[in-house]
Amino acid sequence: MKVSAEQIKHVAELARLKLTDEEIESLGMEAVIEFANKLSELDAEQIAPTNHVSDIYNVFREDEIVPSYDRDDILKNAPAKARGCVLVPKVVE
Amino acid sequence: MSLYEKTIHELSHMLKAKEVSSVEITESVLERIDAVEDKVGGYVTVSKESALEMAKAVDALIASGESLSDIAGIPVAVKDNICTKGIATTCSSKMLENFVPPYDAFVSNKLKENGGVIIGKTNMDEFAMGASTETSYFHLTKNPYDLTKVPGGSSGGSAAVVAADEAIFSLGSDTGGSIRQPASFCSVVGLKPTYGLVSRFGLVAFASSLDQIGPMTKDVTDCAIVMNAIAGHDKMDSTSANITLPDYKSALVDDVKGMKIGIPREYMGEGIAPDVKAIILNAAKKYEEMGAIVEEFSLPMTDYALSAYYIISSAEASSNLARFDGIKYGYRTKEFEDLTDIYAKSRTEGFGSEVKRRIMLGTYALSSGYYDAYYKKAQQVRTLVKQSFNDAFAKYDMILSPAYPNTAFEIGGKITDAVQMYLGDICTVSVNIAGLPGIVVPAGFDSNNMPVGVQLIGKAFDEMTLIRGAYAFEKNTDFHTIRPSL
């Protein structure tokens, strides 16, 4: 499957990346996707996929009340904050 | 011999005999860092003050007669994608340049509980994506054996600081070879444990179904000591294995008589440098001399495993790295119009090229209409890879191979061609896809005096056989005693 410039731009949008034409060029996505296309040579129609190597099962625990992180400690890493909250631009008109 | 040159087990013995204090050991390592770090560049952060405080606390415990773990009072460097409370954890990315975790990763906590002295955070490829530590946003790390060459990656800083005696041991992380390949490049011991053996809580996620944290040490005894400290069940990681742990030190036995070892032909093919091949065959011969039974066999799916690895790891990365959106933590762009604009601009300005490339590949592989051809197909290959290892382990106790087709390459030599860089991972990625343990031990030097490690791969949760196999090899060779001159 050859990938078009238009598709690459669409993927960048899905990934929330703003890439210029030069950046797209320098990422070399065509070659990378060509490398991934190696798999198309293989017939694996009858093979069950493995999502995870270990046996995955639901892990339950008691719903115990334990101290959580301190609000001010957590907010120390926020790029913008006000009155104990993370500050973001207006979302709802 | 200076204190900083010694191993964990040597220093631990001296500490317990009260011949030396942890503060003295820590000061010795800090002096070594001052002397050679300009050349090596293995650290992102050196946490001098908190290290000396930790060392003082351990010395107080020793004075009070408390019985101590083997790593108590020993300076350890931690890869910068493992959260350390109060010490910046950057993933070598502009995105997390100012991120100071409010909590400790499970392993950081384990180190502290055991009295380990965290001396700093090591440089890495950005978000662990790379094989040379050249994608770090901050600076290059040099190979202590030849400063014009890369230390490998992504745990290049963790390997280089151990090789350069700037830490007594370190922790790395391995998603597709990121502990084993730099261990091979820098002549240290590196273990990628079985998936689930070491908790991933507090490890900044790259590919959650593949990532594992493991030790990088100066010898195999130290490797066993560190595994005793960091392995174990954690309720904060739902993939953490709840099993009874052995004492890894009890595997330090110099005896491989009757052990069956297989060498996969696919890992010794035309892409492997002649010097590397000769060194690996020499290691195989050494095992035969020690009484093991060694033979070649075929491990199918190796070529497909490489593409499958890049699809699975990039798909998981594209999902895991969606959290970096400039809102709650990490880099936020300075100028923006609305919320969507914050997301896109923060990500575009905060991530480097290799991270963007992986996010793009992963998003593509998961996008509507392509899922079956890429992601599902890769998961089917995963089944086949796992099966091929199961077949091999019906016949063999261990698999022996190179960790990388070459020795350390020149800085700048491969970074311009992403696919060429990916192709180098042929000997390591299958181990992660199948969730198996793999250890690398020093096995020789090529004609340019660059190190080569031999990789041993084991059954799931059979680290004991790997440690035993690696220990016997180390006991019967002296490659691990040859140190770089800086």
Interface residues (C-beta under 8 A of the other chain):
Chain A: M1 V3 Q7 I8 V11 A12 L14 A15 R16 L17 K18 L19 E23 S26 L27 G28 M29 A31 V32 I33 E34 F35 A36 N37 K38 L39 S40 E41 L42 A44 I47 A48 P49 T50 N51 H52 V53 S54 I56 V59 R61 Y69 D70 D73 I74 K76 N77 A78 P79 A80 V86 V88 P89 V91
Chain B: N98 F99 V100 P102 Y103 Y195 G196 S209 K235 S238 T239 A241 D303 Y304 L306 S307 A308 Y310 I311 S318 A322 D325 G326 I327 K328 Y329 G330 Y331 R332 F336 D338 L339 T340 I342 Y343 A344 K345 R347 T348 F351 S353 K356 R357 I359 M360 L361 T363 Y364 A365 S367 Y370 A373 Y374 K376 K377 A378 Q379 Q380 V381 R382 T383 L384 K386 A418 V419 Y422 I433 A434 G435 A460
